[in-house]
Amino acid sequence: MAGIKDVAAEAGVSVATVSRVLNGHPSVSQEARTRVLAAVEALGYRPNAVARSLRTAQTRTLGLVISDVLNPYFTELARFVEEEARALGYSVIIGNADERPDLQDHHIRTLIDRRIDGLLVSPADGGTPLIRDVALSGTPMVFVDRWIPGIDVPVVRADGTGAVRDLVAHLHGLGHRRLAIIAGPAATTTGDERVAAFRDALRELGIALPDSYIGQGDFQAASGRRATERFLDLAEPPQVVFAADNLMALGALDAIRARGLRVPDDVGLAAFDDIPWFVHTDPPITAVAQPAADLARAAVRALADRIEGRAPQSVTLPARLVVRRSCGEAAPNERSDR
């Protein structure tokens, strides 16, 4: 591979001149700059990113720690984060916490050791001491999707309250009154928020949410399966099960089918976090959709602002209800799914 000395020899200038051109220094003549850039192109020279980072104190690299890479919602979020970061001139290193706080901390330590310029985190729990220490240290950080109360960093998230209210009203309009929820971990803001929104929406319609209709999940498919099995064992099982994320909805669907039951004839199913394959199930699943692409772009821009010394504001975007046929709705030709 060509080095900086090769570029200098090809351009007929000093190594110092090549360095000044590559770093955008103004004290280089246009003629020398043209020769250097032509030599860089001809030789295929690529500056050493590590060496440059030591001079500039920036690596043009962002860290992204997501809660679960197997969750299609977070996979989609990561894709759009990488896309927006690339557009702004950054690379992204991704760490998968697998919903484990210890693994989350491992990735955060590793990313900081690699001298990333900033950190995007979707916390796996209510907050570890490490995350608080990183925030206090001044490392540019933005929470995306989930957040940790009491830590003063920008939060980019979707507000699902209105969409959950729309879902409950939709189910009520279909004649359903026995509605159950598979909740996410109470230690996560999204887990707590979605149960509260569901309970409040039911209360507005004069419907109670008994403890037997609340299943405790962990945003993983197996927990959705276990909670649904318990619902189906009740003397009066729910008419609709609402899973607070897509993987728990998949587990719920497995449990329903394992009993020889059909959706929605025997029990309805709805989910939070719409994903592309929901349209391919039989029947297609009614879901609350979060704007993953818009969240990712807003989060990257907020982090870039922090890195570059600006003060970004937190961003809250609305989620929306996507009506399909898993709760006893009308035929699909009467509306558009997406």
Kinemage of the C-alpha trace (Angstrom):
@kinemage 1
@onewidth
@group {chain A} dominant
@subgroup {mainchain}
@vectorlist {calphas} color= white
{ca met a 1} P 0.000 0.000 0.000
{ca ala a 2} L 1.205 3.489 -0.809
{ca gly a 3} L 2.361 5.638 2.107
{ca ile a 4} L 2.550 9.370 2.634
{ca lys a 5} L 6.196 9.424 1.467
{ca asp a 6} L 5.150 7.816 -1.817
{ca val a 7} L 2.518 10.514 -2.308
{ca ala a 8} L 5.105 13.220 -1.594
{ca ala a 9} L 7.540 11.738 -4.111
{ca glu a 10} L 4.835 11.360 -6.771
{ca ala a 11} L 3.672 14.961 -6.281
{ca gly a 12} L 7.170 16.393 -5.993
{ca val a 13} L 6.481 18.026 -2.624
{ca ser a 14} L 7.497 17.459 0.983
{ca val a 15} L 5.767 15.057 3.356
{ca ala a 16} L 4.747 18.099 5.412
{ca thr a 17} L 2.976 19.583 2.395
{ca val a 18} L 1.072 16.340 1.791
{ca ser a 19} L 0.029 16.319 5.454
{ca arg a 20} L -1.195 19.907 5.248
{ca val a 21} L -3.254 19.143 2.120
{ca leu a 22} L -4.846 16.067 3.684
{ca asn a 23} L -5.744 18.012 6.814
{ca gly a 24} L -7.195 20.962 4.907
{ca his a 25} L -4.563 23.463 5.974
{ca pro a 26} L -4.981 26.784 4.131
{ca ser a 27} L -1.260 27.569 3.731
{ca val a 28} L -0.795 25.388 0.622
{ca ser a 29} L -0.842 26.765 -2.891
{ca gln a 30} L -3.571 25.611 -5.211
{ca glu a 31} L -0.966 24.192 -7.604
{ca ala a 32} L 0.639 22.046 -4.871
{ca arg a 33} L -2.760 20.972 -3.584
{ca thr a 34} L -3.771 19.827 -7.074
{ca arg a 35} L -0.566 17.783 -7.470
{ca val a 36} L -0.981 16.140 -4.087
{ca leu a 37} L -4.618 15.187 -4.685
{ca ala a 38} L -3.714 13.801 -8.122
{ca ala a 39} L -0.960 11.697 -6.524
{ca val a 40} L -3.351 10.448 -3.843
{ca glu a 41} L -5.782 9.357 -6.547
{ca ala a 42} L -3.110 7.792 -8.765
{ca leu a 43} L -1.555 5.780 -5.923
{ca gly a 44} L -4.820 4.884 -4.184
{ca tyr a 45} L -3.458 6.303 -0.929
{ca arg a 46} L -5.722 6.099 2.128
{ca pro a 47} L -4.708 8.064 5.239
{ca asn a 48} L -4.206 6.038 8.397
{ca ala a 49} L -7.400 6.650 10.389
{ca val a 50} L -5.769 5.781 13.713
{ca ala a 51} L -2.896 8.184 13.184
{ca arg a 52} L -5.277 10.906 12.092
{ca ser a 53} L -7.427 10.364 15.186
{ca leu a 54} L -4.387 10.884 17.407
{ca arg a 55} L -3.836 14.283 15.780
{ca thr a 56} L -7.453 15.419 15.653
{ca ala a 57} L -8.804 13.643 18.772
{ca gln a 58} L -11.642 12.332 16.573
{ca thr a 59} L -12.098 8.933 14.955
{ca arg a 60} L -15.278 9.759 12.991
{ca thr a 61} L -16.732 6.628 14.569
{ca leu a 62} L -19.959 6.227 16.533
{ca gly a 63} L -20.886 3.419 18.898
{ca leu a 64} L -24.382 1.928 18.870
{ca val a 65} L -25.439 -0.401 21.680
{ca ile a 66} L -28.831 -1.928 20.937
{ca ser a 67} L -30.970 -4.046 23.221
{ca asp a 68} L -31.372 -7.092 20.978
{ca val a 69} L -30.043 -7.490 17.441
{ca leu a 70} L -32.419 -10.437 16.868
{ca asn a 71} L -35.400 -8.139 17.361
{ca pro a 72} L -36.365 -7.011 13.827
{ca tyr a 73} L -37.273 -3.544 15.109
{ca phe a 74} L -33.762 -2.967 16.457
{ca thr a 75} L -32.217 -4.499 13.350
{ca glu a 76} L -34.117 -1.955 11.275
{ca leu a 77} L -33.125 0.842 13.650
{ca ala a 78} L -29.440 -0.138 13.376
{ca arg a 79} L -29.651 -0.163 9.600
{ca phe a 80} L -30.958 3.396 9.461
{ca val a 81} L -28.464 4.579 12.099
{ca glu a 82} L -25.614 3.281 9.952
{ca glu a 83} L -27.134 4.855 6.831
{ca glu a 84} L -27.502 8.310 8.414
{ca ala a 85} L -24.088 8.145 10.078
{ca arg a 86} L -22.449 7.309 6.759
{ca ala a 87} L -24.171 10.302 5.167
{ca leu a 88} L -22.638 12.515 7.857
{ca gly a 89} L -19.174 11.036 7.432
{ca tyr a 90} L -19.179 8.637 10.387
{ca ser a 91} L -18.703 4.897 10.682
{ca val a 92} L -20.683 2.837 13.215
{ca ile a 93} L -19.605 -0.004 15.508
{ca ile a 94} L -22.570 -2.006 16.841
{ca gly a 95} L -22.787 -3.890 20.116
{ca asn a 96} L -25.674 -6.252 20.909
{ca ala a 97} L -26.679 -6.229 24.592
{ca asp a 98} L -29.072 -9.176 24.170
{ca glu a 99} L -31.260 -7.523 26.868
{ca arg a 100} L -28.423 -8.079 29.401
{ca pro a 101} L -27.087 -5.118 31.419
{ca asp a 102} L -23.693 -6.825 31.929
{ca leu a 103} L -23.255 -7.348 28.189
{ca gln a 104} L -24.401 -3.791 27.564
{ca asp a 105} L -21.659 -2.495 29.897
{ca his a 106} L -19.077 -4.712 28.192
{ca his a 107} L -19.878 -3.156 24.814
{ca ile a 108} L -19.841 0.377 26.218
{ca arg a 109} L -16.388 -0.166 27.764
{ca thr a 110} L -15.077 -1.673 24.532
{ca leu a 111} L -16.416 1.189 22.420
{ca ile a 112} L -14.947 3.828 24.708
{ca asp a 113} L -11.589 2.027 24.642
{ca arg a 114} L -11.740 2.280 20.859
{ca arg a 115} L -12.070 6.053 21.201
{ca ile a 116} L -15.451 6.418 19.515
{ca asp a 117} L -16.584 10.020 19.162
{ca gly a 118} L -20.054 9.415 20.579
{ca leu a 119} L -22.418 6.765 21.831
{ca leu a 120} L -26.014 5.818 20.952
{ca val a 121} L -27.587 3.537 23.553
{ca ser a 122} L -30.939 1.782 23.869
{ca pro a 123} L -30.636 0.769 27.545
{ca ala a 124} L -31.292 -2.834 28.504
{ca asp a 125} L -32.499 -1.881 31.984
{ca gly a 126} L -33.095 1.027 34.324
{ca gly a 127} L -29.478 2.122 34.218
{ca thr a 128} L -26.162 0.735 35.407
{ca pro a 129} L -23.529 2.782 37.250
{ca leu a 130} L -21.335 2.648 34.141
{ca ile a 131} L -23.877 4.444 31.946
{ca arg a 132} L -24.258 7.149 34.561
{ca asp a 133} L -20.481 7.508 34.836
{ca val a 134} L -20.121 7.766 31.057
{ca ala a 135} L -22.769 10.486 30.923
{ca leu a 136} L -21.086 12.421 33.736
{ca ser a 137} L -17.691 12.074 32.058
{ca gly a 138} L -18.853 14.250 29.182
{ca thr a 139} L -18.761 11.532 26.529
{ca pro a 140} L -21.318 12.586 23.881
{ca met a 141} L -24.261 10.221 24.309
{ca val a 142} L -27.857 9.970 23.119
{ca phe a 143} L -30.520 7.507 24.246
{ca val a 144} L -32.613 6.041 21.435
{ca asp a 145} L -35.961 4.240 21.825
{ca arg a 146} L -35.461 3.683 25.566
{ca trp a 147} L -34.017 6.071 28.110
{ca ile a 148} L -32.941 6.271 31.743
{ca pro a 149} L -34.730 8.848 33.928
{ca gly a 150} L -32.375 11.113 35.817
{ca ile a 151} L -29.547 11.028 33.280
{ca asp a 152} L -29.241 14.334 31.477
{ca val a 153} L -28.647 13.304 27.861
{ca pro a 154} L -30.883 13.804 24.813
{ca val a 155} L -33.540 11.148 24.244
{ca val a 156} L -34.889 10.234 20.812
{ca arg a 157} L -37.955 8.041 21.131
{ca ala a 158} L -41.460 7.293 19.943
{ca asp a 159} L -44.491 8.020 22.101
{ca gly a 160} L -46.812 5.053 21.820
{ca thr a 161} L -49.476 6.358 24.199
{ca gly a 162} L -51.790 7.671 21.504
{ca ala a 163} L -51.360 4.606 19.310
{ca val a 164} L -52.088 2.243 22.218
{ca arg a 165} L -55.211 4.275 22.985
{ca asp a 166} L -56.215 3.944 19.331
{ca leu a 167} L -55.631 0.190 19.519
{ca val a 168} L -57.792 -0.238 22.612
{ca ala a 169} L -60.570 1.870 21.070
{ca his a 170} L -60.284 -0.216 17.902
{ca leu a 171} L -60.592 -3.478 19.866
{ca his a 172} L -63.513 -2.068 21.851
{ca gly a 173} L -65.222 -1.134 18.587
{ca leu a 174} L -64.850 -4.736 17.425
{ca gly a 175} L -66.739 -5.856 20.533
{ca his a 176} L -63.789 -7.111 22.591
{ca arg a 177} L -63.896 -6.474 26.341
{ca arg a 178} L -61.491 -9.056 27.797
{ca leu a 179} L -58.123 -7.640 26.835
{ca ala a 180} L -54.780 -8.905 28.160
{ca ile a 181} L -51.238 -7.581 27.813
{ca ile a 182} L -47.824 -9.234 27.786
{ca ala a 183} L -45.677 -6.548 29.379
{ca gly a 184} L -41.989 -5.885 28.905
{ca pro a 185} L -39.598 -5.551 31.862
{ca ala a 186} L -40.777 -2.907 34.317
{ca ala a 187} L -37.152 -1.757 34.669
{ca thr a 188} L -37.230 -0.445 31.086
{ca thr a 189} L -39.027 2.777 30.284
{ca thr a 190} L -40.783 1.227 27.295
{ca gly a 191} L -41.946 -1.764 29.323
{ca asp a 192} L -43.486 0.424 31.996
{ca glu a 193} L -44.884 3.017 29.584
{ca arg a 194} L -46.767 0.546 27.389
{ca val a 195} L -48.537 -1.147 30.300
{ca ala a 196} L -49.528 2.239 31.736
{ca ala a 197} L -50.875 3.389 28.363
{ca phe a 198} L -52.861 0.152 27.953
{ca arg a 199} L -54.321 0.352 31.462
{ca asp a 200} L -55.248 4.021 31.092
{ca ala a 201} L -56.911 3.438 27.727
{ca leu a 202} L -59.001 0.617 29.192
{ca arg a 203} L -59.955 2.762 32.181
{ca glu a 204} L -61.202 5.516 29.854
{ca leu a 205} L -63.617 2.971 28.383
{ca gly a 206} L -64.692 1.670 31.786
{ca ile a 207} L -62.817 -1.635 31.409
{ca ala a 208} L -60.695 -3.056 34.214
{ca leu a 209} L -57.328 -4.727 33.721
{ca pro a 210} L -57.188 -7.556 36.276
{ca asp a 211} L -53.803 -8.895 37.388
{ca ser a 212} L -54.600 -12.206 35.707
{ca tyr a 213} L -54.640 -10.370 32.368
{ca ile a 214} L -51.118 -8.971 32.828
{ca gly a 215} L -48.329 -11.324 31.756
{ca gln a 216} L -44.766 -10.428 32.671
{ca gly a 217} L -42.393 -10.741 29.728
{ca asp a 218} L -38.822 -9.771 28.919
{ca phe a 219} L -39.117 -8.717 25.261
{ca gln a 220} L -38.139 -12.259 24.200
{ca ala a 221} L -40.303 -14.809 22.369
{ca ala a 222} L -40.179 -17.468 25.110
{ca ser a 223} L -41.716 -15.108 27.658
{ca gly a 224} L -44.552 -14.288 25.252
{ca arg a 225} L -45.222 -17.990 24.857
{ca arg a 226} L -45.315 -18.609 28.630
{ca ala a 227} L -47.575 -15.628 29.337
{ca thr a 228} L -50.034 -16.653 26.615
{ca glu a 229} L -50.154 -20.240 27.858
{ca arg a 230} L -51.137 -18.894 31.264
{ca phe a 231} L -53.829 -16.682 29.716
{ca leu a 232} L -55.278 -19.629 27.814
{ca asp a 233} L -55.455 -21.692 31.016
{ca leu a 234} L -57.741 -19.165 32.700
{ca ala a 235} L -61.376 -20.062 33.291
{ca glu a 236} L -62.252 -16.979 31.251
{ca pro a 237} L -59.342 -16.373 28.843
{ca pro a 238} L -58.910 -12.996 27.146
{ca gln a 239} L -60.491 -12.294 23.792
{ca val a 240} L -57.355 -10.456 22.608
{ca val a 241} L -53.718 -10.644 23.706
{ca phe a 242} L -51.639 -7.503 23.178
{ca ala a 243} L -47.894 -8.199 23.189
{ca ala a 244} L -45.751 -5.192 24.089
{ca asp a 245} L -43.123 -6.080 21.498
{ca asn a 246} L -42.883 -8.119 18.308
{ca leu a 247} L -40.832 -11.049 19.649
{ca met a 248} L -43.292 -11.626 22.494
{ca ala a 249} L -46.064 -11.507 19.880
{ca leu a 250} L -44.294 -14.288 17.994
{ca gly a 251} L -44.159 -16.351 21.190
{ca ala a 252} L -47.853 -15.680 21.787
{ca leu a 253} L -48.677 -16.831 18.269
{ca asp a 254} L -46.718 -20.053 18.854
{ca ala a 255} L -48.630 -20.725 22.084
{ca ile a 256} L -52.013 -20.143 20.430
{ca arg a 257} L -51.234 -22.446 17.531
{ca ala a 258} L -49.781 -25.115 19.833
{ca arg a 259} L -53.208 -25.366 21.484
{ca gly a 260} L -54.846 -25.964 18.115
{ca leu a 261} L -56.483 -22.519 18.280
{ca arg a 262} L -56.783 -19.979 15.491
{ca val a 263} L -56.184 -16.244 15.334
{ca pro a 264} L -58.566 -14.386 15.431
{ca asp a 265} L -61.377 -16.964 15.567
{ca asp a 266} L -60.443 -18.243 19.039
{ca val a 267} L -58.268 -15.412 20.343
{ca gly a 268} L -57.122 -12.142 18.826
{ca leu a 269} L -53.499 -10.957 18.765
{ca ala a 270} L -51.992 -7.482 18.496
{ca ala a 271} L -48.418 -6.275 18.925
{ca phe a 272} L -46.309 -3.240 19.654
{ca asp a 273} L -43.457 -2.688 17.134
{ca asp a 274} L -44.687 -3.417 13.652
{ca ile a 275} L -42.235 -5.338 11.468
{ca pro a 276} L -42.307 -6.372 7.788
{ca trp a 277} L -43.143 -10.033 8.341
{ca phe a 278} L -46.371 -9.209 10.207
{ca val a 279} L -48.038 -8.768 6.818
{ca his a 280} L -47.070 -12.342 5.882
{ca thr a 281} L -48.604 -14.185 8.840
{ca asp a 282} L -52.034 -15.753 8.534
{ca pro a 283} L -53.833 -13.574 9.384
{ca pro a 284} L -51.670 -10.430 9.118
{ca ile a 285} L -51.083 -8.950 12.578
{ca thr a 286} L -52.524 -5.652 13.775
{ca ala a 287} L -49.696 -3.645 15.330
{ca val a 288} L -48.435 -0.339 16.674
{ca ala a 289} L -45.701 0.939 14.347
{ca gln a 290} L -42.773 3.063 15.478
{ca pro a 291} L -41.040 5.327 12.907
{ca ala a 292} L -37.691 3.478 13.047
{ca ala a 293} L -36.089 5.337 10.148
{ca asp a 294} L -37.019 8.785 11.488
{ca leu a 295} L -35.898 7.840 15.006
{ca ala a 296} L -32.545 6.599 13.747
{ca arg a 297} L -31.898 9.720 11.678
{ca ala a 298} L -32.887 12.052 14.515
{ca ala a 299} L -30.690 10.141 16.975
{ca val a 300} L -27.607 10.293 14.739
{ca arg a 301} L -28.108 14.003 14.068
{ca ala a 302} L -28.525 14.695 17.781
{ca leu a 303} L -25.332 12.802 18.553
{ca ala a 304} L -23.428 14.603 15.784
{ca asp a 305} L -24.614 17.896 17.294
{ca arg a 306} L -23.296 16.845 20.706
{ca ile a 307} L -19.950 15.837 19.225
{ca glu a 308} L -19.626 19.129 17.366
{ca gly a 309} L -20.417 21.244 20.407
{ca arg a 310} L -24.047 22.064 19.773
{ca ala a 311} L -26.876 21.423 22.239
{ca pro a 312} L -29.549 19.196 20.656
{ca gln a 313} L -33.015 18.838 22.103
{ca ser a 314} L -34.719 15.549 22.848
{ca val a 315} L -37.036 14.320 20.097
{ca thr a 316} L -40.358 12.509 20.553
{ca leu a 317} L -42.159 11.157 17.499
{ca pro a 318} L -45.645 9.603 17.412
{ca ala a 319} L -46.247 5.893 16.866
{ca arg a 320} L -49.280 4.846 14.832
{ca leu a 321} L -51.779 2.010 14.731
{ca val a 322} L -51.653 -0.297 11.692
{ca val a 323} L -54.914 -2.242 11.397
{ca arg a 324} L -54.813 -5.686 9.787
{ca arg a 325} L -56.876 -8.827 10.493
{ca ser a 326} L -55.564 -10.545 13.640
{ca cys a 327} L -58.300 -9.195 15.912
{ca gly a 328} L -61.359 -9.969 13.799
{ca glu a 329} L -61.194 -6.981 11.458
{ca ala a 330} L -62.801 -6.698 8.039
{ca ala a 331} L -61.310 -8.078 4.823
{ca pro a 332} L -58.031 -6.479 3.671
{ca asn a 333} L -59.486 -4.985 0.485
{ca glu a 334} L -61.301 -2.442 2.648
{ca arg a 335} L -58.097 -0.646 3.679
{ca ser a 336} L -54.362 -0.277 3.063
{ca asp a 337} L -52.036 -2.021 5.526
{ca arg a 338} L -49.007 0.267 5.335
